[in-house]
Amino acid sequence: MGDRFVSYLRVSTDRQGRSGLGIEAQRAAVASYLAGLGAEPIAEFVEVESGKRADRPELTRALAECRVRKATLVIAKLDRLARDAHFLLGLQRSDIAFTAADMPNANRLTVGIMAMVAEEERRAISERTKAALAAAKARGVKLGGRPESLKNTELGRQRGTEARRARAAARAKDLAPVIEAIRAEGITSATGIAKALNERSIPTARGGKWQAVQVQRLELARR
C-alpha cells in the first residue's frame, strides 16, 4: 500500500484559526517534507484550541484516521507540541507511527523523552494527591477501598480480556464513519462491506484483507 501520511496542524487561538496565521506555514512545511519522500497527505486535520483546553478532538480524529489507514501522523514542528502533555502521552500510548517535518529522525526517541518528562510531572501530582488522601485518612475521613477477592492470575486474565475488547471497540469506533458511508451507498451485506473496505485500501487490524466474518465481528464489537 506504500507509505501514507495524515497531517495534523495546530494553532492556539480562534483568531489564528480564522486568519490562517501559522496554519499555512505548517501546511507548507509538511508539504515540503512529504514532497521529499514523494508523498502527499491522505488527510489533514486542523486543531484550533486554547491553552485552557485539555481535549484535542481533531487530534483524536487524526489518530483514528491513522489507525484506519495504517498511516503515519506528521506535524510541521515538534516544538509546537513539546509542552503538550496530553498530546505526547496520548501519542506515546497509541502505537501510531509519528514524524515531524523539522525533526524526522528524532520522532520516537524525542517523543519518548518528552513523554517521560510529562509522566514524571503526573507522578509528582499523583504523589501529592496520595499524601493528601493519607492526611485525610489520618483525620478520620473514610476512604473507599478496592476489592482484593480476585486472585492475581484471574485478575490478569480479566484485564487481558478487557484490553482486547477495548481495542476491538476502539477499532469499531474508528471504522464506524467509513462503514456508515458504505451503507449510504446501498451496500449493507457483510460481504459487500468487506469488499468496499478492501477497495478503499483500508486494512484489517492485522493489516490484511477484509472478509465477511471480520465485518460481522466488527459489528458485534460496536454493540
N, C-alpha and C positions, 0 to 999 in steps of 0.2 A: 504493500500500500504506500510505501515511501514515507518520508518524514512529514509530519503535519504539525502545524503550529496554531495556537489560539492566542490572540493578543489581548493583554489586559492593560488598560490605561487608566490613570487615576489622577484626579485633581481634588483639592481640599475644600473648595467653596463653590456655592451655586453660581456666583458671579463668574468664576473662572470657567465653569462648565458651560454657561450660556455663551460666553465670548469665545470659547475655544482656546483661550490662553493656556499654554502649556500642553494641551492635548495634541495640537498639530506638530509640535516639536517632538513629542513622544512617538506619535504615529510615524513621523519621518525617520526617527532613529530605528524603530522596529523594522520599517520597510527596507531601510538601507542594510541593516544586519541580515535580514532574511534574503535580500537580493543576492548577497554574497554567498548564500547557500543554495541559490537557485530556487527559492521557495517564496510563497506568499501566505499570509494568514488565512485560514479557512473560516475564521470567525473573529470578531472584535467585540470586546466588552469595555464600556467606559463607566467608571465609578466616579460619582460626584458626591463627596461626603465631607462632613465637618469633623474636626478633631474630637468632638464630643461623642461621635457615633462609634459603637463597638461592632455593629453588624456591617457586613460587606455583601449586600445582595448580589451585586454584579460579579463579585469575586466568586461567590457560591455558584452562580450560573456558569462562569468561565471554567471553574474546576469540574463542574458536571459535564460540560462540553468536552473537556479534555478526557474525562473518563469514557464518555460515549464514543468519541472518535479515536481514542488511543493516541492523543496528541500531546505535544509539549507546550506548556504555558510559557509565553515570552513577554517580558516587560522591557521598557526602554532603559531605565536606570535603577539599579539595585538600591542606591542610597535613598530613593524616594520612599522605600518601604523598610529601611533599616531599623526604624524605631517602632514599627507597627507590629507589636507582639501578636495581635490577633491574626494577622496575615502570615507571619513567619511560622507560628506554631501550627496553624491550620495547614500550611503548605508542607511542613515537616512531616505531618501525620497522614497526609493524603496519598503518599506514594506516587505522586504525579511528577513526571519529568518537568524540569524547570530551567529556564535560562534567562539571562539579562543581556541586552544588546551591548551594554558598556563593560560587562564582565562575563563573557561567555564561558570561560574556563574555570570560573570560581563558584559556579552556582550551588552545587551540592555542599561543598566544604563551607563556603561563606554562610549559606543559609543555616547550616547545621550549627555553626558557631553562634550566629545571631540568635537562633532558637534556644541554644543553651543559656545564653545571657538572659533572654526573656524568661526562660523557665526558672532560672535562679531567682529572678525578681518575684515570680509567682511563688516560689518556695519560701522566700522570705516573708511574703504576705501570709502564706499558709501557717508558718511558724508563729507569727504574731496572732493569728486567729486562734490557734491551738492554745497559746498562752492565755488569751482572753477567756476561752472556754474553761481552762483549768482554774483560772481565778474565779469564774462564776460558780464552778462546781464546789470550790472551797468555801464559797459564801453560802452554800446550801441550795443553789439553784439546781433543779432536777433536769438532767440532760438525757436525751434519748440514747438507748443502747443499740447495738447491732446484733442480730441473731447469730449464734455460733453452733446451731444444730447440725448443719451440713458438714460432712467430712471434707477434707481438703480435695480428695480425688473427685468426689461428687460435685463440689463447688467448681473445680476446674473444668469438668465436663460440661456443667451447666453454662459456664461462661463461654466456653468454646462454641456451644450450640447457639447461644445468644449472639455471639460475634458473627457467626455465619449467617444467621437470619438478618442481622443488621446490615451486613454487606449486601445481601440479596435484596433487601428492601430499599437500600440506597441506590443500587443499580436500577431497580424497577422505577424508582422515582426519577432518576436521571433520564430514563428512556421514555417515560410517560408522554411527554410532549411530542416526541417523534412518532410513537405508536398512534396517538390521537390524530396526528396529521395523516398518517397512512389510512386510518379508519375513515377519515373525512373524504378520502378518495374513493370510498366504497369497498375497500379491502378489509374484510372482517374475519376471515378464517385464519387459524394459526399458521397454516401452510402459506397462505398468501402474505401474511405479515412477515413471516420468516424470509420469504423471497424478496419482499420490499426492503427489508433491513439489509440483506446482502447486496441488493442493487445500489443501496445508498452507501455501501462500503463501511457499514457500522459493524464492528466485530463483536463477538460474544465476550463475556468477561474473561475468558481464557484466550481470546484472540482468534477464535476460529469462525466457521460459518454457522449461520443460524439454521436450526431445524424446528419443525412444528412443536416438538416436545419441549424445547427450550423456551419457546414463546409461551406455552401453557404454564410452565414453571414460573415464568416472569409474572404472569397474571396472578398466580397464587401468592407470590411474594408481595404483590401490591395490596392484597386484602388484609 
